[in-house]
Amino acid sequence: MVRFLKETPDDLRALISYSRYLKTNGRLREAVEILDKAFLQSEGKFENDSDLLLERAFLLASTGSEADFLRAEQDFVKAAASDPGSINAWNSAGEWFWRIGKYDLAADYWTHLLSLLPKDSTDHKKISFLIDEAKERFMSQ
């Protein structure tokens, strides 16, 4: 893979694959750098790709760096905004805000998520419960 990247350093798919390889091998900082390079070389194309934004957000969230946590938050927000119909993006943003204690924002993202779920589904009931719980936690802060 490294040899291929040296030969074709602008191959976006190769950069993404290499970033995933690095992440799998615990080389998180390098994985972030390579994925950032892919985003930069995509000339803005990846900025509206909710799946890639989520991938980078989860990667950034896993580094333990406070600066990366802030960037992760931005990517979770961008992922949801770029794809209003993405169950994964809206749920992931809600989970992120829940995890960091911003319960009001978690409730907001999950409220949008409810509109994407069938009303009689188990997921709808679960998310409704989480919204109520997030609102209670927000009020008690």
GIHU-V61429 format. One record per residue. N is the residue number from 1. RES is the residue in three letters. SS is DSSP state (H for helix, E for strand, C for the rest). PSI is psi in whole degrees, 0 to 359 (NA if undefined). NEAR is the number of other ideal C-beta (glycine too) atoms within 10 Angstrom. Layout:
{{N/RES/SS/PSI/NEAR} {N/RES/SS/PSI/NEAR}}
This chain:
{{1/MET/C/315/10} {2/VAL/H/318/8} {3/ARG/H/318/7} {4/PHE/H/318/12} {5/LEU/H/326/16} {6/LYS/H/325/8} {7/GLU/H/326/9} {8/THR/C/71/11} {9/PRO/C/347/11} {10/ASP/C/6/10} {11/ASP/C/105/15} {12/LEU/H/320/16} {13/ARG/H/321/9} {14/ALA/H/320/17} {15/LEU/H/316/22} {16/ILE/H/316/20} {17/SER/H/318/16} {18/TYR/H/320/21} {19/SER/H/317/24} {20/ARG/H/320/15} {21/TYR/H/313/15} {22/LEU/H/317/20} {23/LYS/H/314/19} {24/THR/H/329/9} {25/ASN/C/15/10} {26/GLY/C/12/9} {27/ARG/C/69/14} {28/LEU/H/316/18} {29/ARG/H/315/11} {30/GLU/H/321/15} {31/ALA/H/318/23} {32/VAL/H/314/21} {33/GLU/H/317/12} {34/ILE/H/318/21} {35/LEU/H/322/23} {36/ASP/H/321/16} {37/LYS/H/318/18} {38/ALA/H/316/22} {39/PHE/H/316/20} {40/LEU/H/315/11} {41/GLN/H/344/14} {42/SER/C/353/15} {43/GLU/C/44/9} {44/GLY/C/349/8} {45/LYS/H/326/12} {46/PHE/H/346/20} {47/GLU/H/344/13} {48/ASN/H/14/13} {49/ASP/C/99/17} {50/SER/H/325/23} {51/ASP/H/316/14} {52/LEU/H/324/21} {53/LEU/H/318/26} {54/LEU/H/319/23} {55/GLU/H/315/19} {56/ARG/H/322/28} {57/ALA/H/313/25} {58/PHE/H/322/15} {59/LEU/H/312/22} {60/LEU/H/320/24} {61/ALA/H/336/20} {62/SER/C/354/16} {63/THR/C/336/16} {64/GLY/C/358/8} {65/SER/C/135/15} {66/GLU/H/320/8} {67/ALA/H/320/9} {68/ASP/H/326/19} {69/PHE/H/318/16} {70/LEU/H/319/11} {71/ARG/H/322/19} {72/ALA/H/314/22} {73/GLU/H/316/19} {74/GLN/H/320/14} {75/ASP/H/325/26} {76/PHE/H/317/28} {77/VAL/H/314/18} {78/LYS/H/320/20} {79/ALA/H/315/26} {80/ALA/H/316/25} {81/ALA/H/327/14} {82/SER/H/343/17} {83/ASP/C/82/18} {84/PRO/C/344/12} {85/GLY/C/7/9} {86/SER/C/108/19} {87/ILE/H/317/13} {88/ASN/H/315/14} {89/ALA/H/314/27} {90/TRP/H/323/28} {91/ASN/H/317/20} {92/SER/H/319/23} {93/ALA/H/316/28} {94/GLY/H/316/26} {95/GLU/H/321/15} {96/TRP/H/311/25} {97/PHE/H/326/22} {98/TRP/H/313/19} {99/ARG/H/323/10} {100/ILE/C/7/14} {101/GLY/C/15/11} {102/LYS/C/74/17} {103/TYR/H/328/22} {104/ASP/H/320/13} {105/LEU/H/323/20} {106/ALA/H/314/25} {107/ALA/H/320/21} {108/ASP/H/313/18} {109/TYR/H/319/25} {110/TRP/H/330/26} {111/THR/H/317/16} {112/HIS/H/319/15} {113/LEU/H/322/24} {114/LEU/H/323/15} {115/SER/C/345/11} {116/LEU/C/349/16} {117/LEU/C/145/19} {118/PRO/C/133/8} {119/LYS/C/333/9} {120/ASP/C/12/7} {121/SER/C/157/10} {122/THR/H/322/9} {123/ASP/H/321/14} {124/HIS/H/316/16} {125/LYS/H/318/12} {126/LYS/H/314/12} {127/ILE/H/323/22} {128/SER/H/316/15} {129/PHE/H/315/11} {130/LEU/H/324/20} {131/ILE/H/313/20} {132/ASP/H/317/12} {133/GLU/H/318/15} {134/ALA/H/318/23} {135/LYS/H/319/15} {136/GLU/H/315/11} {137/ARG/H/322/15} {138/PHE/H/315/15} {139/MET/H/332/9} {140/SER/C/4/7} {141/GLN/C/NA/8}}
